[in-house]
Amino acid sequence: SCDAVGAMEAHAVSLKGRPRTFNSTAQGSQKWVPLIDHTSIEEAIRSLKERGFRLYGTHLGVNARDYRDCDFTQPTAFVLGAEKWGLSDTARDLMDEAVFIPMTGMVQSLNVSVAAATLLFEAVRQRRAAGVLPTAGEGLPDGLYNQRLFEWAYPEVADWCRREQRPYPALSDDGEILETLPRTLRLRH
């Protein structure tokens, strides 16, 4: 879901002794959207707030707002809890705002994947309507957009450059590699 909306990173806090796992549901998107691990929810929240993010945590409390009534046009981080238990009390108390996704059926929540996609696509909708949806890396640290674009367009060359500990070659305006590469590498891309 992060990759589909252009989010450049995701964050995770796992229970001690329980490493996060990947399965085929991500279909390789973890190559494009790094998952940043945190040792605690406090550390994760501190890190995001230091970078200027406003944190919206999913929670069914009496003070929670309908997610469609919130402004997601500024730097935004969505915090979702485990599917069975939701946000911890600590996480809930550290949020800037609690949000909920209204349901009309018998269940009270969506699974984490669906809830994340719902919130992310609402942020995209709002940013498009406000004319602030990035289209070419606006708002990213210098070089990050071009780095990710190169890694997407030339994954084998990017792997080779990392192994050789060398910078990525420059690209033409049409996206062609401007450097002469080893023959075996050129045949693969």
Backbone bond lengths (Angstrom), bond angles and torsions (degrees), N, CA, C in turn:
res aa  C-N    CA-C-N  psi(-1)  N-CA   C-N-CA  omega(-1)  CA-C   N-CA-C  phi
1 S - - - 1.458 - - 1.523 110.84 -
2 C 1.348 116.97 -40.16 1.473 119.68 178.44 1.526 110.35 -61.27
3 D 1.316 116.53 -45.88 1.453 120.51 179.63 1.525 110.80 -61.70
4 A 1.312 117.12 -40.60 1.470 121.11 -176.72 1.520 112.58 -62.99
5 V 1.332 118.20 -28.89 1.460 120.76 -178.96 1.525 112.55 -102.53
6 G 1.335 116.91 -1.00 1.459 119.75 178.96 1.519 114.24 87.74
7 A 1.329 118.47 12.19 1.465 120.05 174.69 1.529 107.31 -67.47
8 M 1.306 116.67 135.51 1.455 120.84 -171.88 1.517 114.51 -92.15
9 E 1.348 117.94 -5.90 1.454 120.41 179.39 1.514 110.08 -162.59
10 A 1.323 114.92 158.78 1.461 122.29 173.44 1.526 106.37 -133.74
11 H 1.312 116.32 157.67 1.466 121.12 -176.80 1.520 108.67 -126.61
12 A 1.341 115.68 151.21 1.462 120.20 -179.22 1.522 110.34 -143.19
13 V 1.329 114.23 143.90 1.461 122.02 169.93 1.519 104.79 -124.43
14 S 1.318 115.93 118.94 1.459 120.33 -179.75 1.515 109.34 -106.83
15 L 1.334 116.04 153.23 1.457 120.49 174.97 1.518 109.25 -61.59
16 K 1.320 116.57 145.09 1.466 120.09 179.18 1.519 109.91 -56.50
17 G 1.336 115.01 135.25 1.452 120.65 179.46 1.514 113.93 81.24
18 R 1.325 117.95 -0.36 1.464 121.72 179.08 1.518 109.22 -120.04
19 P 1.315 117.23 91.99 1.468 118.53 179.53 1.528 110.27 -69.04
20 R 1.305 114.45 148.68 1.466 118.20 176.25 1.518 108.80 -69.80
21 T 1.310 116.80 153.70 1.456 120.58 -179.70 1.515 109.49 -128.59
22 F 1.316 115.30 156.34 1.458 121.85 173.55 1.519 107.74 -110.27
23 N 1.302 115.37 146.82 1.462 119.45 170.32 1.518 107.27 -135.98
24 S 1.292 117.33 -174.10 1.466 119.76 -173.19 1.522 113.77 -70.59
25 T 1.334 119.07 -6.45 1.461 119.28 -178.22 1.519 111.79 -65.08
26 A 1.331 118.58 -29.17 1.463 120.85 -179.53 1.524 111.77 -77.25
27 Q 1.325 117.80 -19.72 1.465 123.14 177.92 1.523 112.64 49.69
28 G 1.321 116.93 40.68 1.451 120.95 174.69 1.514 115.29 86.34
29 S 1.332 119.41 -1.67 1.465 119.61 -177.15 1.514 112.18 -64.80
30 Q 1.347 117.74 -19.03 1.462 118.95 177.87 1.529 111.17 -63.12
31 K 1.340 117.75 -16.16 1.462 120.64 174.77 1.524 110.72 -69.12
32 W 1.335 116.57 -29.30 1.464 120.90 -172.40 1.523 112.26 -104.47
33 V 1.311 117.28 -23.86 1.463 121.27 -179.21 1.524 107.65 -121.44
34 P 1.326 117.08 98.38 1.461 118.46 -178.47 1.528 111.25 -62.77
35 L 1.313 115.94 140.16 1.458 122.83 176.12 1.522 106.74 -101.62
36 I 1.311 115.41 113.34 1.461 122.22 -176.06 1.520 108.71 -94.36
37 D 1.327 115.68 120.96 1.458 121.60 -178.98 1.523 110.81 -86.46
38 H 1.328 115.20 143.44 1.462 121.85 175.80 1.521 107.72 -126.32
39 T 1.317 115.88 149.05 1.462 120.65 -178.29 1.523 112.81 -80.60
40 S 1.335 116.86 -20.14 1.465 120.68 179.50 1.514 109.35 -154.82
41 I 1.325 115.68 160.82 1.466 119.44 177.48 1.520 110.36 -66.44
42 E 1.318 117.05 -34.71 1.469 120.07 178.96 1.526 110.66 -62.54
43 E 1.328 116.42 -43.47 1.460 120.91 179.57 1.533 110.56 -65.79
44 A 1.320 117.11 -41.29 1.468 120.74 179.24 1.528 110.96 -62.91
45 I 1.314 116.49 -45.97 1.462 120.66 -178.44 1.522 110.67 -66.18
46 R 1.330 117.20 -43.22 1.465 120.92 178.19 1.526 109.97 -58.27
47 S 1.323 116.29 -45.43 1.459 121.35 -179.74 1.532 111.56 -59.82
48 L 1.312 116.48 -46.28 1.468 120.17 -178.78 1.525 111.97 -68.14
49 K 1.329 116.80 -41.75 1.471 119.75 179.83 1.525 111.32 -66.54
50 E 1.337 117.41 -36.98 1.467 120.34 176.93 1.520 111.59 -61.55
51 R 1.316 116.73 -27.27 1.471 121.36 178.90 1.527 112.11 -89.96
52 G 1.323 117.48 4.35 1.462 120.96 173.68 1.519 115.91 91.40
53 F 1.316 118.37 11.98 1.463 120.68 179.46 1.529 110.97 -80.03
54 R 1.307 115.54 142.91 1.468 122.29 168.36 1.521 105.58 -94.00
55 L 1.338 116.65 131.91 1.461 121.03 -174.18 1.517 111.54 -102.81
56 Y 1.328 114.78 124.86 1.465 122.79 176.31 1.526 107.03 -112.87
57 G 1.328 115.85 117.86 1.455 120.34 -179.72 1.512 111.09 -106.16
58 T 1.324 116.30 134.63 1.466 119.76 178.14 1.518 108.83 -75.29
59 H 1.338 114.85 126.62 1.460 120.51 -176.23 1.529 108.36 -162.32
60 L 1.322 116.20 141.36 1.469 120.74 -178.56 1.527 112.42 -94.09
61 G 1.312 118.91 30.91 1.465 122.32 179.92 1.525 112.47 -75.04
62 V 1.320 115.57 166.16 1.469 120.69 -177.60 1.520 112.23 -66.11
63 N 1.329 118.47 -24.21 1.465 121.02 -179.36 1.525 112.95 -94.15
64 A 1.320 117.60 1.35 1.467 120.54 -179.64 1.528 109.84 -69.89
65 R 1.333 115.48 144.69 1.468 122.03 178.99 1.520 110.13 -104.34
66 D 1.307 115.71 148.61 1.461 122.08 171.50 1.531 106.74 -57.34
67 Y 1.324 117.56 128.17 1.464 121.28 -175.75 1.517 112.24 -57.50
68 R 1.332 118.72 -27.19 1.467 121.72 -178.28 1.517 112.19 -74.00
69 D 1.342 117.03 -12.46 1.463 121.43 179.45 1.523 112.87 -96.69
70 C 1.313 117.68 5.91 1.468 122.51 -178.67 1.527 110.08 -101.50
71 D 1.323 115.83 156.59 1.462 122.18 178.14 1.524 109.52 -99.18
72 F 1.321 116.36 109.97 1.459 121.97 179.99 1.531 112.02 -106.07
73 T 1.340 117.38 24.03 1.465 119.71 -177.73 1.529 112.52 -84.70
74 Q 1.310 117.88 -11.69 1.467 122.52 177.08 1.531 108.81 -98.16
75 P 1.334 118.93 175.04 1.473 119.95 177.18 1.532 110.14 -54.59
76 T 1.318 115.46 120.54 1.462 122.82 -170.85 1.517 110.64 -130.40
77 A 1.338 115.36 138.37 1.465 120.80 171.79 1.522 107.37 -126.81
78 F 1.319 115.40 131.13 1.460 121.03 176.00 1.521 108.06 -98.06
79 V 1.313 116.22 131.86 1.456 121.61 -179.36 1.515 107.60 -115.43
80 L 1.325 115.82 119.55 1.462 121.71 -178.51 1.523 108.75 -121.29
81 G 1.300 115.68 140.81 1.459 120.09 -179.94 1.514 111.60 -89.96
82 A 1.308 113.99 -178.46 1.464 120.30 177.16 1.521 109.07 -62.58
83 E 1.327 116.53 148.56 1.465 120.54 -174.26 1.517 113.85 -58.58
84 K 1.294 118.19 -37.53 1.461 119.54 -176.47 1.530 112.72 -82.52
85 W 1.357 116.77 -33.58 1.459 119.30 -171.98 1.515 114.72 -111.97
86 G 1.307 119.59 -15.55 1.456 121.04 -177.18 1.519 111.80 74.74
87 L 1.323 116.15 -160.33 1.462 120.74 179.66 1.524 110.59 -70.60
88 S 1.302 115.81 146.05 1.466 119.50 172.45 1.528 108.19 -70.16
89 D 1.312 116.89 162.01 1.469 120.71 177.30 1.526 110.26 -59.71
90 T 1.324 116.56 -39.66 1.467 120.57 179.23 1.520 110.37 -61.41
91 A 1.319 117.17 -48.69 1.464 120.80 -179.69 1.523 110.42 -62.03
92 R 1.318 116.28 -46.16 1.472 120.49 -179.54 1.525 110.90 -56.40
93 D 1.322 116.88 -43.07 1.463 121.02 -177.21 1.523 113.26 -71.09
94 L 1.325 118.07 -19.67 1.462 121.71 -178.58 1.534 113.60 -94.87
95 M 1.318 117.81 -2.13 1.457 121.38 -179.16 1.531 110.66 -73.88
96 D 1.335 115.28 150.84 1.455 119.82 171.92 1.522 110.05 -74.81
97 E 1.334 115.38 -33.82 1.461 119.69 179.50 1.525 110.17 -156.25
98 A 1.322 115.11 140.38 1.470 121.25 174.96 1.526 108.17 -92.25
99 V 1.327 115.88 136.63 1.462 121.20 178.86 1.526 109.56 -129.42
100 F 1.329 114.77 157.21 1.459 119.81 174.57 1.517 108.88 -137.05
101 I 1.321 115.18 157.31 1.460 122.72 175.87 1.523 105.77 -106.77
102 P 1.338 117.65 113.91 1.471 119.77 -176.17 1.529 112.50 -60.54
103 M 1.315 115.68 141.32 1.466 123.29 178.72 1.530 108.56 -122.90
104 T 1.312 116.04 144.47 1.466 118.83 175.44 1.520 112.52 -112.07
105 G 1.316 116.83 -8.84 1.467 120.84 178.59 1.518 111.27 -89.29
106 M 1.302 116.19 -161.40 1.461 121.82 -176.52 1.528 113.02 -83.34
107 V 1.330 119.07 -27.11 1.464 120.12 -179.85 1.520 109.78 -79.46
108 Q 1.318 116.40 155.64 1.462 121.00 -177.21 1.522 113.58 -103.40
109 S 1.340 117.32 -5.03 1.458 117.79 -178.33 1.519 110.90 -153.77
110 L 1.314 113.77 161.90 1.462 122.22 174.71 1.521 108.12 -97.85
111 N 1.338 117.08 164.59 1.461 116.28 172.83 1.531 108.03 -71.24
112 V 1.319 115.56 163.20 1.470 120.98 -172.78 1.519 111.57 -57.63
113 S 1.311 117.58 -42.30 1.458 121.56 -178.75 1.531 111.60 -60.12
114 V 1.308 116.48 -46.95 1.470 120.70 -178.20 1.529 110.65 -69.90
115 A 1.321 117.04 -40.86 1.465 120.20 178.50 1.534 110.30 -62.54
116 A 1.334 116.59 -44.00 1.469 120.08 178.92 1.524 110.32 -60.34
117 A 1.322 117.51 -46.27 1.468 120.52 -179.81 1.520 111.11 -61.97
118 T 1.313 117.35 -41.75 1.469 121.36 179.53 1.525 110.25 -59.00
119 L 1.325 116.79 -48.65 1.462 121.22 -178.88 1.525 111.50 -66.92
120 L 1.311 117.49 -43.56 1.459 120.90 -178.92 1.530 112.12 -63.11
121 F 1.325 116.64 -43.18 1.464 118.55 -179.28 1.525 111.93 -71.26
122 E 1.336 117.92 -27.04 1.467 119.80 173.10 1.527 109.69 -67.75
123 A 1.331 117.52 -40.28 1.465 120.22 176.88 1.531 110.58 -61.50
124 V 1.327 117.10 -42.60 1.468 120.59 177.13 1.518 110.52 -62.24
125 R 1.337 117.46 -44.82 1.475 120.95 179.81 1.524 110.39 -58.52
126 Q 1.338 116.46 -46.89 1.463 120.13 -179.45 1.527 111.66 -63.90
127 R 1.313 116.96 -42.64 1.461 119.96 -178.29 1.525 111.51 -68.12
128 R 1.323 116.98 -37.30 1.466 119.71 175.71 1.528 109.96 -63.18
129 A 1.338 117.16 -46.10 1.469 121.42 -179.50 1.532 111.39 -62.20
130 A 1.332 117.21 -34.07 1.460 121.52 -179.42 1.531 112.70 -85.88
131 G 1.347 117.03 -4.63 1.457 120.84 -179.40 1.520 113.77 73.15
132 V 1.334 117.22 24.92 1.471 120.20 -179.09 1.527 112.62 -119.78
133 L 1.326 117.82 16.02 1.456 121.03 178.46 1.526 109.39 -75.47
134 P 1.338 117.98 118.52 1.467 119.51 179.67 1.526 111.08 -62.27
135 T 1.342 115.66 143.35 1.460 119.80 178.23 1.523 112.53 -124.78
136 A 1.350 116.49 -16.44 1.468 119.34 -178.26 1.525 110.79 -144.55
137 G 1.331 116.30 42.86 1.453 119.94 174.65 1.510 115.93 84.69
138 E 1.327 118.19 11.15 1.452 120.24 178.74 1.535 109.61 -57.41
139 G 1.327 115.63 137.14 1.454 120.54 177.89 1.520 114.78 87.59
140 L 1.326 117.90 -6.48 1.466 120.93 179.70 1.523 110.02 -90.78
141 P 1.330 117.16 154.19 1.469 119.06 174.37 1.526 110.21 -56.20
142 D 1.324 115.63 148.23 1.470 120.72 -179.36 1.523 111.15 -49.01
143 G 1.311 115.55 130.54 1.454 121.44 174.25 1.520 116.37 86.31
144 L 1.350 119.05 -17.97 1.466 119.67 -175.75 1.528 111.76 -65.52
145 Y 1.316 117.50 -42.74 1.468 120.40 -179.84 1.528 109.83 -61.08
146 N 1.333 117.57 -47.92 1.466 120.53 -179.31 1.526 111.13 -65.19
147 Q 1.327 117.43 -36.36 1.462 121.09 177.15 1.516 110.49 -61.53
148 R 1.320 117.41 -49.60 1.465 120.57 -178.80 1.522 111.03 -66.44
149 L 1.318 116.78 -37.73 1.462 120.53 178.19 1.522 110.09 -62.76
150 F 1.341 117.43 -43.08 1.461 120.96 178.20 1.525 110.06 -62.52
151 E 1.333 116.89 -45.05 1.469 120.62 -178.97 1.523 111.73 -62.95
152 W 1.323 116.85 -33.67 1.465 120.86 177.93 1.533 110.36 -73.18
153 A 1.326 116.26 -44.94 1.473 120.20 -175.34 1.526 112.22 -75.40
154 Y 1.324 117.52 -34.55 1.462 121.46 -175.10 1.536 110.34 -132.48
155 P 1.323 118.38 65.17 1.472 119.50 -175.29 1.525 114.01 -60.92
156 E 1.338 118.44 -37.02 1.464 120.15 -179.16 1.525 111.52 -70.87
157 V 1.324 116.83 -38.23 1.467 120.36 177.05 1.528 109.19 -67.87
158 A 1.318 117.59 -40.27 1.466 121.00 178.06 1.525 110.29 -61.31
159 D 1.339 117.18 -43.48 1.470 120.47 177.37 1.527 110.57 -60.41
160 W 1.326 116.66 -45.35 1.459 121.51 179.36 1.537 110.75 -60.17
161 C 1.335 116.55 -44.34 1.469 120.32 179.84 1.530 110.74 -62.00
162 R 1.320 117.14 -41.21 1.475 119.81 178.51 1.523 110.37 -64.75
163 R 1.333 117.45 -42.80 1.473 120.51 178.85 1.529 111.06 -62.44
164 E 1.327 115.86 -38.90 1.468 121.62 -178.91 1.532 111.85 -83.65
165 Q 1.309 116.53 -4.73 1.474 123.07 -178.47 1.524 111.18 54.07
166 R 1.312 113.58 51.97 1.460 119.82 179.70 1.530 109.40 -130.76
167 P 1.318 117.95 156.91 1.471 120.01 179.21 1.528 111.19 -69.32
168 Y 1.321 115.20 158.78 1.466 119.51 175.85 1.524 109.33 -67.12
169 P 1.334 117.75 146.10 1.467 120.40 176.65 1.529 110.84 -66.63
170 A 1.301 114.87 155.21 1.469 120.62 176.71 1.526 109.35 -70.06
171 L 1.334 115.16 153.26 1.465 121.83 178.05 1.518 110.38 -115.32
172 S 1.318 115.99 149.80 1.468 120.94 174.14 1.526 108.45 -75.36
173 D 1.311 116.10 173.57 1.470 120.40 177.22 1.524 111.40 -62.01
174 D 1.339 116.92 -23.16 1.464 121.43 178.09 1.528 112.47 -90.27
175 G 1.339 117.13 2.69 1.457 120.54 178.23 1.516 114.75 85.86
176 E 1.339 118.20 13.72 1.457 121.29 178.87 1.523 109.87 -89.80
177 I 1.342 116.75 142.87 1.458 121.79 178.09 1.523 108.83 -68.02
178 L 1.336 116.59 128.41 1.461 121.53 -176.42 1.526 113.39 -90.73
179 E 1.291 118.12 -4.97 1.459 122.57 -176.22 1.530 110.00 -103.73
180 T 1.303 117.07 147.50 1.456 121.03 173.80 1.526 107.92 -79.03
181 L 1.317 116.24 122.05 1.462 121.90 -177.68 1.522 110.26 -103.51
182 P 1.334 117.75 162.02 1.460 118.92 174.78 1.527 110.80 -54.44
183 R 1.314 116.21 142.58 1.484 121.58 -175.91 1.526 112.63 -53.32
184 T 1.322 118.02 -43.78 1.470 120.22 -177.41 1.524 111.61 -63.99
185 L 1.309 117.75 -32.60 1.449 121.66 178.28 1.534 110.34 -74.43
186 R 1.328 117.04 -40.06 1.458 120.77 179.70 1.531 111.25 -62.12
187 L 1.317 117.93 -34.45 1.464 120.58 -178.30 1.524 112.45 -71.48
188 R 1.315 117.52 -19.07 1.464 120.21 -177.73 1.515 113.59 -89.73
189 H 1.291 119.57 -19.26 1.474 118.99 -176.69 1.518 113.06 -108.83
